[in-house]
Amino acid sequence: MRITDIPGMTALHVTDPDEIVRLRRFQTERYADTGLIDDGSDVLAPDPHAHRSLWFAVYGPDGSIWATSRFIGAENHRLPLFNDFEIDPEFQQVLAEFDDQVSEVSRLSIAPGAPTVTTLAMLVREMVRHAVSTGRHTVLVGAVERPMVHVIRRVLKMPCVVIGPLLRDYYNTDNYPVMIDGVRWLADLRFSDAEYWRFFADDLVLHPDLLRDAMPRIGQSDGPVVDLTLSA
């Protein structure tokens, strides 16, 4: 599948507090509209992870919000995924070794009518660019539905590894805990797909540890490469 930029679309790491509130309202409304939560009221619920979150957004040509998501950066035991899901012991051990690199991706929301693939790709690109420029957040975990696992693998071509069993009725849907090694993805992409490499990695600014190849990659010969099977 071909992914190209759409003129006028922008993707940003958002730091303005008022704009973050706007992104949170957008996300809450989208979750309510799609049945992920029951209450889409104007009063935002307290966010216990606000102080450790980095927000990202994609805007359409008219400035409207087309997508948003965030990183939660914290020790593994403080991330929602590790408290809500059963993580396979082998992956618990691997992720513990990368504790300072692991962040959780959450609150992903895309506007109805937005070009879904391009919008998602631009959001991912901005998040990955931030990760590799800072040398943080290079190992990502998150809770995703089965169709999204296939989108991440087949459309974005990311090494999305299922790291635990399915949890039913999580935000009113069935979700898998997954892991993505961003460094491994970019390294593989560089030699496997020139078009994707240009889209995702053009003008990348890499953290010095990445330039020195000093940052280990999950999934090399000394680590797990086979994920858990997607259950029915």
Buried (B, 14 or more C-beta within 10 A) or exposed (E): EEBEEBEEBBBBBBEEEEBBEBBBBBBBBBBBEBEBBEEEEEEEEEEEBBEBBBBBBBBBEEEEBBBBBBBBBBEBEBBBBBEEBEBBEEBBEBBEEBEEBBBBBBBBBBBEEBBBBBBBBBBBBBBBBBBBBEBBBBBBBBBBBBEBBEBBBEBBBBBBBBBBBBBEEBBEBBBBBBBBBBBBBBBBBEEEEEEBBEBBBEEBEBBEEBEEEEBBBBBEEEBBEEBBEEEE
